[in-house]
Structure formats: structure tokens, C-alpha cells
Amino acid sequence: MIKAIFFDIDGTLVSHETKKVPESAKEAVRKLRERGIRVFTCSGRHVAEFKNLPLEGMEFDGYILLNGQMYLDENRNYLGGQSFTKEATDSLVEIFEKGQEPLVLVNGQGHYINFVSEKVITALREVSTPIPVIREYQGEELFQATSFYTAEEEEILEKHLHKDLKPARWSNKGWILFLPMAGRPPV
């Protein structure tokens, strides 16, 4: 029988107040692995963000990232994932290119944004995340997107969303994640 434990990063391993992983958590992960228990991260983050987090010295047997949209092995090699349909991607790219509100697009290598506002800076600082690079969409496969619309602004956004997009609000700072609709088989 394979035994495994899955750890979230934000608020579980990494405290955004102390900006650290407690030594007790690092020791617990090490001891679990010594006992043959496989240790995985299961996070809303992209693995490219890990270099900015205090995870040095921690080893994992695999990674479930982007709220379950991407899976990596212990060497961070891509195993699989669930990306947006072409139609859903097109609707996000249209919003992204209009540039009326900041929108983060997430591909296999990381994330980038159409422009940065004070709303973006405040929200990202809250979760110890650096500001994404500003750049144009290059046609790559997308796994997730993040907007910074407030609850009052959501109605504007919903008019432009494709039916294959599933929004999920997770912060009072206006963050909405867009994920591929559940039920679509992983790629």
C-alpha cells in the first residue's frame, strides 16, 4: 500500500505573516519521507512561484498545482494537466488584450499579466507573490487565469465569459480564478 500526504503551501507550510516555513514543518516532512510516506504539494500556485517562497531544503515526491490543473513529478517534469478549451482561451485572450482590467494568464512555464494596477500590487503582496511580467499573449496553452474584479464588477466580466470557464472567487481583494470546467477529461 502506498501512503501519501498532501500539503497546501499558503497558510499551511508557508506563513504570509512570518514569511517562513516553521522548522517543525520542515522536520515533519523530512520524517514522513524517511518513513516511506510520499509527500506531495497540492497548491493553487504554479511551480515557477516556488523559487520566491521559503521552501529551501524541502523535498516533495510530486506536485499538484494550479488548483489541480497541472501535475508534476518529483523532478518537476510535466505529467499532465487540464487546460482551457480553444474557445475559453479565446474569450480570456479577448479580455486580456482589451486591457480594461488586469488579467493574469497562466501557461506551463509560469504566469504573466496585461498591466499592473494598485489593486494587483495589494492583492499579490497579501500572498507573498511577485508581480507577474507584463507581456502579450503568444498563443500558448493556458491552464488558469486570475482577474482582480470586485464583487460589484463581476457582472461586467460575466458577460464576456465563455461557458467553459468556471470562475471561483477566493479573496476579498477581488481575485477570481478561472479554471477549466470540471468533468472535462485531463489532457
C-alpha positions in Angstrom: 0.0 0.0 0.0 1.3 3.5 -0.9 0.9 6.0 1.8 0.8 9.7 0.9 0.2 13.1 2.4 -0.7 16.3 0.6 0.3 19.7 1.9 -1.0 23.1 0.8 1.6 25.8 0.6 -0.2 29.0 1.5 -1.1 29.2 5.2 -0.2 25.5 5.7 3.5 25.3 5.1 4.3 29.0 4.4 3.0 31.7 6.7 2.5 35.0 5.0 2.8 36.8 8.3 6.3 35.4 9.2 7.3 34.7 5.5 8.7 31.4 6.7 8.1 27.7 6.9 8.3 26.7 10.6 11.3 24.4 11.3 8.8 21.9 12.8 7.0 21.6 9.5 10.3 21.1 7.6 11.2 18.4 10.1 7.8 16.7 9.9 8.1 16.5 6.1 11.6 15.0 6.3 10.4 12.4 8.9 7.4 11.4 6.8 9.7 10.8 3.8 12.1 8.8 5.9 9.2 6.5 6.9 8.4 5.9 3.3 5.3 8.1 3.2 5.2 10.1 -0.1 4.8 13.8 0.4 3.2 16.0 -2.2 2.3 19.6 -2.5 -1.3 20.5 -3.6 -1.5 24.2 -4.3 -3.1 26.9 -6.3 0.3 28.2 -7.1 2.5 27.5 -10.2 5.8 25.7 -9.6 7.6 28.8 -11.0 6.5 30.7 -7.9 8.2 28.3 -5.5 11.6 30.0 -6.0 10.1 33.0 -4.3 8.9 31.1 -1.3 10.9 29.9 1.8 10.8 26.2 0.8 14.5 25.6 0.5 15.6 22.2 1.8 12.1 20.7 1.4 11.8 17.8 -1.0 8.5 16.6 -2.4 7.5 13.4 -4.3 5.3 15.3 -6.7 3.2 18.4 -7.3 -0.4 19.1 -7.9 -0.6 22.7 -9.0 -2.9 25.4 -10.2 -5.8 24.1 -8.1 -5.5 20.6 -9.7 -4.9 21.8 -13.3 -1.3 20.6 -13.6 0.7 17.6 -12.3 4.5 17.3 -12.0 6.8 14.5 -10.8 9.4 14.9 -8.1 11.8 16.4 -10.6 9.2 19.0 -11.7 8.7 17.3 -15.0 5.2 17.7 -16.5 3.0 14.6 -16.1 -0.4 16.0 -17.2 -3.0 18.6 -16.8 -6.2 20.2 -17.8 -6.0 23.3 -19.9 -8.7 25.6 -21.3 -10.6 24.8 -24.5 -9.7 26.9 -27.5 -13.0 28.8 -27.2 -12.4 29.5 -23.5 -8.9 30.6 -24.2 -10.1 32.9 -27.0 -12.6 34.6 -24.6 -9.9 35.2 -22.0 -7.4 36.5 -24.6 -10.1 39.0 -25.8 -10.4 40.3 -22.2 -6.7 40.3 -21.8 -6.0 42.2 -25.0 -8.7 44.9 -24.3 -6.7 45.8 -21.2 -9.6 47.3 -19.3 -8.8 45.3 -16.2 -5.7 43.4 -15.1 -5.7 39.8 -16.1 -3.1 37.1 -15.3 -2.7 34.3 -17.8 -1.0 31.1 -16.6 0.7 28.7 -19.0 3.1 25.7 -18.4 6.1 27.9 -17.7 4.5 30.5 -15.4 2.3 33.5 -15.4 2.1 37.0 -16.9 -0.2 40.0 -16.8 -1.6 42.5 -19.3 -0.9 45.5 -16.9 -0.4 46.2 -13.2 -2.6 48.4 -11.1 -2.6 49.2 -7.4 -5.3 46.5 -6.9 -2.8 43.9 -8.3 0.1 45.1 -6.1 -2.1 45.0 -3.0 -3.6 41.6 -3.7 -0.2 39.9 -4.6 1.6 41.4 -1.7 -1.0 39.7 0.6 0.0 36.3 -0.6 3.8 36.8 -1.0 3.7 36.7 -4.8 5.9 38.9 -7.1 4.2 41.0 -9.8 4.0 38.9 -13.0 5.8 40.0 -16.1 3.8 42.3 -18.4 3.7 40.7 -21.9 1.5 39.9 -24.8 -0.3 36.5 -25.3 1.8 34.3 -27.6 -0.7 31.5 -28.3 0.4 29.0 -25.7 -1.8 26.5 -23.8 -3.4 28.1 -20.8 -4.2 26.3 -17.5 -5.6 29.1 -15.3 -6.3 32.8 -15.3 -6.8 35.3 -12.5 -8.7 38.6 -12.5 -8.9 41.3 -9.9 -12.6 42.2 -10.3 -14.5 43.2 -7.2 -17.9 41.6 -6.5 -19.6 44.7 -7.9 -17.6 44.4 -11.1 -18.3 40.7 -11.6 -21.4 41.3 -13.7 -19.3 43.2 -16.3 -16.9 40.2 -16.5 -19.5 37.5 -16.7 -20.9 39.0 -19.9 -17.7 38.1 -21.7 -17.0 34.7 -20.3 -17.2 31.5 -22.3 -19.4 28.7 -20.9 -16.3 26.5 -20.4 -14.9 28.9 -17.8 -15.6 28.3 -14.2 -15.0 31.4 -12.0 -14.1 30.9 -8.3 -13.8 33.9 -6.0 -11.2 33.3 -3.2 -10.3 36.7 -1.9 -11.9 39.9 -0.8 -9.3 41.7 -2.9 -11.3 40.9 -6.0 -9.4 37.8 -7.1 -11.3 35.4 -9.3 -9.7 32.3 -10.6 -10.8 30.8 -13.9 -10.5 27.1 -14.2 -11.5 24.7 -17.0 -14.9 23.2 -16.3 -15.0 20.1 -14.2 -15.8 16.9 -16.0 -13.6 17.5 -19.0 -11.0 14.8 -19.1 -7.4 15.8 -18.3 -5.1 16.2 -21.3 
